[in-house]
Amino acid sequence: MPTLKDFALYPIDWNLTPEHAVTMYLEWGNNDWQDEYPPVRSKEDVSHYFVVDSWQDPPVIRLVRRNSEAAEDLITIPLPDELLPGWREANGDLRGVSAPTPAIKAWLKKELGQDK
């Protein structure tokens, strides 16, 4: 079973949100070349990013690998108990998939050794 540290060398896009990913990979033609995330050109364009999935309770964190053909969850980990109150303050009881809060990103970077 993989651990979070197994993905330490992956090129994580820390600013990519689920909304940006949909625009880039699923809504072809709905993206401007001048935007922060220009449209993908082929299945070779790949992004790795984290999301918080709150379709279940408690929420989980997923590392997603996405290209124009598919989105694959590389690892799913529990949202640490100490980060849950801050996430709930920012997102309430909404169910869905959302971007990690700054505190969750900081925790992930620390766990991956990318906090330097």
N, CA, C and O atoms as a DFTB+ gen file, in Angstrom:
464 C
 N C O
     1  1       0.846      -1.181       0.000
     2  2       0.000       0.000       0.000
     3  2       0.893       1.248       0.000
     4  3       1.753       1.399       0.869
     5  1       0.690       2.132      -0.967
     6  2       1.560       3.316      -1.027
     7  2       1.293       4.273       0.134
     8  3       0.203       4.311       0.703
     9  1       2.315       5.032       0.456
    10  2       2.196       6.090       1.458
    11  2       2.397       7.428       0.764
    12  3       2.873       7.484      -0.370
    13  1       2.040       8.483       1.439
    14  2       2.176       9.814       0.870
    15  2       3.619      10.105       0.448
    16  3       3.853      10.736      -0.582
    17  1       4.570       9.648       1.239
    18  2       5.988       9.894       0.927
    19  2       6.415       9.258      -0.399
    20  3       7.396       9.695      -1.002
    21  1       5.697       8.239      -0.857
    22  2       6.008       7.609      -2.141
    23  2       5.810       8.571      -3.313
    24  3       6.296       8.318      -4.415
    25  1       5.102       9.667      -3.074
    26  2       4.809      10.628      -4.141
    27  2       5.600      11.933      -3.980
    28  3       5.272      12.946      -4.597
    29  1       6.636      11.895      -3.152
    30  2       7.408      13.098      -2.840
    31  2       8.066      13.735      -4.066
    32  3       8.260      14.950      -4.094
    33  1       8.407      12.944      -5.066
    34  2       9.096      13.480      -6.244
    35  2       8.152      13.825      -7.390
    36  3       8.599      14.251      -8.455
    37  1       6.879      13.647      -7.182
    38  2       5.907      13.987      -8.227
    39  2       5.814      15.510      -8.366
    40  3       5.912      16.234      -7.375
    41  1       5.626      15.988      -9.582
    42  2       5.488      17.435      -9.794
    43  2       4.061      17.890      -9.439
    44  3       3.182      17.932     -10.299
    45  1       3.854      18.222      -8.184
    46  2       2.533      18.613      -7.709
    47  2       2.249      20.055      -8.128
    48  3       3.074      20.944      -7.917
    49  1       1.093      20.277      -8.713
    50  2       0.661      21.640      -9.025
    51  2      -0.164      22.121      -7.834
    52  3      -1.346      21.796      -7.721
    53  1       0.452      22.884      -6.958
    54  2      -0.176      23.293      -5.703
    55  2      -1.288      24.309      -5.902
    56  3      -2.112      24.493      -5.006
    57  1      -1.337      24.969      -7.043
    58  2      -2.363      25.973      -7.286
    59  2      -3.528      25.459      -8.127
    60  3      -4.529      26.158      -8.286
    61  1      -3.412      24.260      -8.660
    62  2      -4.471      23.717      -9.506
    63  2      -5.643      23.272      -8.631
    64  3      -5.491      22.446      -7.730
    65  1      -6.798      23.831      -8.917
    66  2      -8.021      23.478      -8.186
    67  2      -8.847      22.519      -9.039
    68  3      -8.605      22.401     -10.240
    69  1      -9.807      21.842      -8.443
    70  2     -10.675      20.984      -9.253
    71  2     -11.367      21.760     -10.380
    72  3     -11.557      21.230     -11.474
    73  1     -11.740      23.006     -10.112
    74  2     -12.399      23.821     -11.134
    75  2     -11.468      24.106     -12.313
    76  3     -11.876      24.024     -13.472
    77  1     -10.207      24.443     -12.003
    78  2      -9.238      24.671     -13.075
    79  2      -9.010      23.401     -13.886
    80  3      -8.894      23.447     -15.111
    81  1      -8.946      22.265     -13.192
    82  2      -8.708      20.991     -13.887
    83  2      -9.838      20.680     -14.861
    84  3      -9.589      20.213     -15.973
    85  1     -11.071      20.935     -14.453
    86  2     -12.206      20.702     -15.358
    87  2     -12.079      21.605     -16.575
    88  3     -12.281      21.156     -17.703
    89  1     -11.749      22.865     -16.361
    90  2     -11.599      23.798     -17.478
    91  2     -10.505      23.336     -18.429
    92  3     -10.679      23.382     -19.647
    93  1      -9.383      22.892     -17.883
    94  2      -8.255      22.476     -18.712
    95  2      -8.523      21.186     -19.475
    96  3      -8.225      21.094     -20.666
    97  1      -9.079      20.197     -18.798
    98  2      -9.127      18.853     -19.360
    99  2     -10.483      18.424     -19.902
   100  3     -10.550      17.536     -20.752
   101  1     -11.555      19.030     -19.434
   102  2     -12.871      18.549     -19.839
   103  2     -13.655      19.536     -20.688
   104  3     -14.513      19.126     -21.470
   105  1     -13.386      20.805     -20.554
   106  2     -14.152      21.814     -21.277
   107  2     -13.291      22.407     -22.391
   108  3     -12.897      23.572     -22.338
   109  1     -13.012      21.597     -23.383
   110  2     -12.181      22.009     -24.502
   111  2     -12.770      23.265     -25.136
   112  3     -13.975      23.350     -25.373
   113  1     -11.922      24.215     -25.402
   114  2     -12.368      25.443     -26.038
   115  2     -12.887      26.471     -25.050
   116  3     -13.202      27.595     -25.440
   117  1     -12.982      26.112     -23.794
   118  2     -13.462      27.043     -22.770
   119  2     -12.288      27.571     -21.966
   120  3     -12.401      27.803     -20.762
   121  1     -11.172      27.758     -22.632
   122  2      -9.967      28.147     -21.926
   123  2      -9.170      29.084     -22.817
   124  3      -9.094      28.887     -24.030
   125  1      -8.592      30.080     -22.223
   126  2      -7.836      31.098     -22.947
   127  2      -6.339      30.783     -22.845
   128  3      -5.840      30.456     -21.768
   129  1      -5.646      30.884     -23.946
   130  2      -4.199      30.631     -23.951
   131  2      -3.452      31.578     -23.033
   132  3      -2.322      31.288     -22.640
   133  1      -4.056      32.705     -22.683
   134  2      -3.406      33.680     -21.812
   135  2      -3.632      33.369     -20.331
   136  3      -3.001      33.988     -19.475
   137  1      -4.516      32.427     -20.015
   138  2      -4.804      32.077     -18.627
   139  2      -3.610      31.401     -17.970
   140  3      -2.666      30.973     -18.635
   141  1      -3.680      31.317     -16.638
   142  2      -2.633      30.634     -15.880
   143  2      -2.503      29.180     -16.322
   144  3      -1.405      28.622     -16.338
   145  1      -3.641      28.569     -16.682
   146  2      -3.650      27.181     -17.120
   147  2      -4.148      27.123     -18.555
   148  3      -5.356      27.046     -18.782
   149  1      -3.240      27.158     -19.532
   150  2      -3.674      27.092     -20.931
   151  2      -4.271      25.718     -21.252
   152  3      -4.048      24.756     -20.518
   153  1      -5.025      25.632     -22.341
   154  2      -5.641      24.356     -22.706
   155  2      -4.601      23.259     -22.943
   156  3      -3.484      23.529     -23.384
   157  1      -4.986      22.032     -22.644
   158  2      -4.108      20.909     -22.933
   159  2      -4.114      20.654     -24.435
   160  3      -5.090      20.956     -25.123
   161  1      -3.035      20.106     -24.926
   162  2      -2.919      19.857     -26.359
   163  2      -2.923      18.383     -26.706
   164  3      -3.212      18.004     -27.841
   165  1      -2.595      17.540     -25.712
   166  2      -2.547      16.105     -25.992
   167  2      -2.681      15.332     -24.692
   168  3      -2.694      15.913     -23.607
   169  1      -2.780      14.008     -24.815
   170  2      -2.862      13.173     -23.621
   171  2      -1.541      13.139     -22.859
   172  3      -1.466      12.616     -21.747
   173  1      -0.505      13.699     -23.468
   174  2       0.796      13.781     -22.796
   175  2       0.825      14.899     -21.760
   176  3       1.694      14.909     -20.888
   177  1      -0.115      15.843     -21.844
   178  2      -0.220      16.903     -20.846
   179  2      -0.846      16.294     -19.595
   180  3      -1.985      15.827     -19.625
   181  1      -0.095      16.305     -18.498
   182  2      -0.522      15.644     -17.262
   183  2      -0.375      16.618     -16.098
   184  3       0.575      17.400     -16.042
   185  1      -1.312      16.560     -15.184
   186  2      -1.244      17.349     -13.954
   187  2      -1.411      16.430     -12.754
   188  3      -2.125      15.428     -12.810
   189  1      -0.735      16.792     -11.664
   190  2      -0.883      16.113     -10.375
   191  2      -1.300      17.173      -9.369
   192  3      -0.634      18.199      -9.235
   193  1      -2.394      16.933      -8.662
   194  2      -2.877      17.924      -7.708
   195  2      -3.692      17.230      -6.618
   196  3      -4.180      16.115      -6.800
   197  1      -3.825      17.911      -5.491
   198  2      -4.585      17.378      -4.367
   199  2      -5.979      17.975      -4.332
   200  3      -6.190      19.130      -4.702
   201  1      -6.929      17.163      -3.877
   202  2      -8.295      17.611      -3.619
   203  2      -8.731      17.056      -2.264
   204  3      -8.185      16.071      -1.767
   205  1      -9.725      17.717      -1.689
   206  2     -10.380      17.185      -0.501
   207  2     -11.746      16.695      -0.954
   208  3     -12.537      17.453      -1.515
   209  1     -12.012      15.425      -0.705
   210  2     -13.260      14.790      -1.106
   211  2     -14.152      14.661       0.126
   212  3     -13.849      13.909       1.052
   213  1     -15.249      15.403       0.121
   214  2     -16.153      15.372       1.272
   215  2     -17.471      14.678       0.952
   216  3     -18.484      14.940       1.600
   217  1     -17.464      13.792      -0.044
   218  2     -18.671      13.012      -0.313
   219  2     -18.927      12.027       0.814
   220  3     -20.049      11.550       0.986
   221  1     -17.887      11.724       1.580
   222  2     -18.054      10.887       2.758
   223  2     -17.661      11.702       3.987
   224  3     -17.057      12.769       3.877
   225  1     -18.016      11.181       5.152
   226  2     -17.680      11.874       6.395
   227  2     -16.935      10.897       7.288
   228  3     -17.476       9.843       7.621
   229  1     -15.731      11.211       7.679
   230  2     -15.021      12.467       7.454
   231  2     -14.413      12.540       6.054
   232  3     -14.249      11.521       5.383
   233  1     -14.080      13.759       5.623
   234  2     -13.472      13.938       4.296
   235  2     -12.113      13.241       4.191
   236  3     -11.464      12.948       5.196
   237  1     -11.705      12.987       2.956
   238  2     -10.392      12.409       2.671
   239  2      -9.643      13.317       1.700
   240  3     -10.236      14.147       1.010
   241  1      -8.350      13.140       1.666
   242  2      -7.489      13.866       0.730
   243  2      -7.102      12.881      -0.366
   244  3      -6.737      11.738      -0.092
   245  1      -7.187      13.343      -1.612
   246  2      -6.799      12.504      -2.750
   247  2      -5.736      13.222      -3.573
   248  3      -5.815      14.431      -3.795
   249  1      -4.741      12.460      -4.022
   250  2      -3.785      12.954      -5.009
   251  2      -4.267      12.452      -6.363
   252  3      -4.384      11.247      -6.586
   253  1      -4.544      13.390      -7.261
   254  2      -5.120      13.073      -8.564
   255  2      -4.064      13.251      -9.653
   256  3      -3.306      14.221      -9.655
   257  1      -4.033      12.302     -10.569
   258  2      -3.251      12.420     -11.806
   259  2      -4.269      12.544     -12.929
   260  3      -5.103      11.659     -13.121
   261  1      -4.200      13.652     -13.674
   262  2      -5.202      13.878     -14.722
   263  2      -4.514      14.189     -16.040
   264  3      -3.540      14.939     -16.106
   265  1      -5.065      13.577     -17.091
   266  2      -4.722      13.983     -18.452
   267  2      -6.042      14.095     -19.209
   268  3      -7.109      14.044     -18.598
   269  1      -5.984      14.244     -20.517
   270  2      -7.204      14.460     -21.290
   271  2      -8.067      13.208     -21.402
   272  3      -9.214      13.286     -21.841
   273  1      -7.535      12.068     -21.014
   274  2      -8.295      10.825     -21.122
   275  2      -8.914      10.362     -19.812
   276  3      -9.959       9.712     -19.820
   277  1      -8.281      10.690     -18.681
   278  2      -8.777      10.151     -17.415
   279  2      -8.226      10.920     -16.225
   280  3      -7.224      11.630     -16.311
   281  1      -8.920      10.747     -15.122
   282  2      -8.430      11.211     -13.824
   283  2      -8.267       9.970     -12.957
   284  3      -9.184       9.159     -12.830
   285  1      -7.092       9.836     -12.367
   286  2      -6.790       8.663     -11.552
   287  2      -6.400       9.118     -10.157
   288  3      -5.549       9.996     -10.007
   289  1      -7.011       8.532      -9.133
   290  2      -6.607       8.803      -7.758
   291  2      -5.377       7.952      -7.460
   292  3      -5.446       6.724      -7.481
   293  1      -4.267       8.602      -7.185
   294  2      -3.031       7.878      -6.916
   295  2      -2.960       7.390      -5.480
   296  3      -2.427       6.315      -5.205
   297  1      -3.503       8.190      -4.561
   298  2      -3.552       7.796      -3.150
   299  2      -4.702       8.555      -2.502
   300  3      -5.004       9.694      -2.860
   301  1      -5.324       7.900      -1.550
   302  2      -6.379       8.502      -0.743
   303  2      -5.984       8.342       0.706
   304  3      -5.704       7.235       1.164
   305  1      -5.963       9.465       1.440
   306  2      -5.575       9.423       2.846
   307  2      -6.623      10.157       3.683
   308  3      -7.293      11.060       3.183
   309  1      -6.764       9.782       4.928
   310  2      -7.711      10.494       5.788
   311  2      -7.260      11.942       6.000
   312  3      -6.064      12.224       6.072
   313  1      -8.210      12.836       6.097
   314  2      -7.904      14.206       6.482
   315  2      -7.555      14.175       7.965
   316  3      -8.372      13.733       8.772
   317  1      -6.357      14.636       8.346
   318  2      -5.979      14.588       9.767
   319  2      -6.987      15.327      10.644
   320  3      -7.487      16.391      10.278
   321  1      -7.270      14.754      11.790
   322  2      -8.261      15.323      12.712
   323  2      -7.988      16.780      13.048
   324  3      -8.920      17.574      13.172
   325  1      -6.719      17.137      13.195
   326  2      -6.385      18.513      13.583
   327  2      -6.662      19.523      12.461
   328  3      -6.757      20.722      12.723
   329  1      -6.793      19.049      11.217
   330  2      -7.070      19.940      10.089
   331  2      -8.559      20.012       9.753
   332  3      -8.987      20.883       8.996
   333  1      -9.332      19.109      10.307
   334  2     -10.762      19.055       9.989
   335  2     -11.525      20.317      10.409
   336  3     -12.331      20.806       9.618
   337  1     -11.316      20.870      11.607
   338  2     -12.069      22.085      11.968
   339  2     -11.821      23.257      11.011
   340  3     -12.765      23.961      10.654
   341  1     -10.595      23.473      10.598
   342  2     -10.282      24.548       9.654
   343  2     -10.913      24.307       8.300
   344  3     -11.393      25.238       7.653
   345  1     -10.910      23.048       7.869
   346  2     -11.540      22.733       6.588
   347  2     -13.042      22.969       6.675
   348  3     -13.638      23.526       5.753
   349  1     -13.658      22.546       7.781
   350  2     -15.104      22.749       7.950
   351  2     -15.448      24.233       8.043
   352  3     -16.490      24.657       7.544
   353  1     -14.591      25.021       8.672
   354  2     -14.823      26.469       8.756
   355  2     -14.841      27.084       7.355
   356  3     -15.652      27.966       7.072
   357  1     -13.959      26.621       6.493
   358  2     -13.873      27.164       5.132
   359  2     -14.962      26.609       4.213
   360  3     -15.407      27.308       3.303
   361  1     -15.396      25.376       4.430
   362  2     -16.305      24.706       3.489
   363  2     -17.651      24.299       4.066
   364  3     -18.543      23.888       3.325
   365  1     -17.805      24.408       5.363
   366  2     -19.076      24.018       5.976
   367  2     -19.342      22.532       5.809
   368  3     -18.422      21.714       5.837
   369  1     -20.595      22.199       5.640
   370  2     -20.995      20.801       5.483
   371  2     -21.237      20.435       4.023
   372  3     -21.900      19.438       3.734
   373  1     -20.710      21.226       3.111
   374  2     -20.905      20.951       1.685
   375  2     -20.259      19.621       1.309
   376  3     -19.162      19.295       1.763
   377  1     -20.948      18.875       0.488
   378  2     -20.396      17.620      -0.023
   379  2     -19.874      17.877      -1.435
   380  3     -20.495      18.591      -2.222
   381  1     -18.742      17.291      -1.733
   382  2     -18.171      17.461      -3.054
   383  2     -16.666      17.311      -3.017
   384  3     -16.100      16.708      -2.106
   385  1     -16.037      17.873      -4.026
   386  2     -14.584      17.839      -4.153
   387  2     -14.120      19.284      -4.207
   388  3     -14.608      20.072      -5.017
   389  1     -13.178      19.626      -3.344
   390  2     -12.711      21.009      -3.276
   391  2     -11.192      21.059      -3.160
   392  3     -10.530      20.050      -2.914
   393  1     -10.669      22.247      -3.342
   394  2      -9.223      22.463      -3.196
   395  2      -8.851      22.400      -1.713
   396  3      -9.649      22.784      -0.858
   397  1      -7.666      21.928      -1.410
   398  2      -7.211      21.939      -0.019
   399  2      -7.071      23.380       0.489
   400  3      -6.735      24.287      -0.272
   401  1      -7.328      23.570       1.756
   402  2      -7.120      24.875       2.380
   403  2      -5.612      25.133       2.480
   404  3      -4.824      24.199       2.329
   405  1      -5.195      26.378       2.732
   406  2      -3.757      26.644       2.918
   407  2      -3.137      25.775       4.021
   408  3      -2.001      25.323       3.880
   409  1      -3.869      25.537       5.111
   410  2      -3.325      24.700       6.191
   411  2      -3.125      23.257       5.725
   412  3      -2.135      22.622       6.089
   413  1      -4.045      22.745       4.936
   414  2      -3.901      21.378       4.420
   415  2      -2.731      21.313       3.448
   416  3      -1.949      20.362       3.483
   417  1      -2.602      22.318       2.575
   418  2      -1.452      22.347       1.654
   419  2      -0.139      22.373       2.424
   420  3       0.805      21.671       2.062
   421  1      -0.071      23.179       3.486
   422  2       1.160      23.256       4.285
   423  2       1.474      21.902       4.912
   424  3       2.632      21.484       4.937
   425  1       0.457      21.216       5.416
   426  2       0.657      19.897       6.008
   427  2       1.144      18.905       4.958
   428  3       2.073      18.139       5.214
   429  1       0.523      18.913       3.777
   430  2       0.929      18.006       2.699
   431  2       2.370      18.266       2.274
   432  3       3.146      17.328       2.093
   433  1       2.730      19.539       2.114
   434  2       4.101      19.880       1.724
   435  2       5.094      19.381       2.770
   436  3       6.158      18.867       2.424
   437  1       4.750      19.532       4.039
   438  2       5.625      19.043       5.109
   439  2       5.764      17.529       5.030
   440  3       6.873      17.002       5.123
   441  1       4.650      16.827       4.859
   442  2       4.676      15.369       4.782
   443  2       5.479      14.875       3.577
   444  3       6.122      13.827       3.639
   445  1       5.436      15.641       2.477
   446  2       6.158      15.269       1.256
   447  2       7.604      15.764       1.265
   448  3       8.373      15.433       0.363
   449  1       7.980      16.546       2.264
   450  2       9.321      17.117       2.311
   451  2       9.512      18.242       1.311
   452  3      10.637      18.519       0.896
   453  1       8.409      18.901       0.915
   454  2       8.483      19.981      -0.060
   455  2       8.231      21.335       0.606
   456  3       7.882      22.299      -0.074
   457  1       8.401      21.416       1.905
   458  2       8.089      22.644       2.631
   459  2       9.293      23.566       2.778
   460  3       9.256      24.513       3.564
   461  1      10.322      23.308       2.056
   462  2      11.537      24.133       2.188
   463  2      11.538      25.247       1.193
   464  3      12.478      26.041       1.155
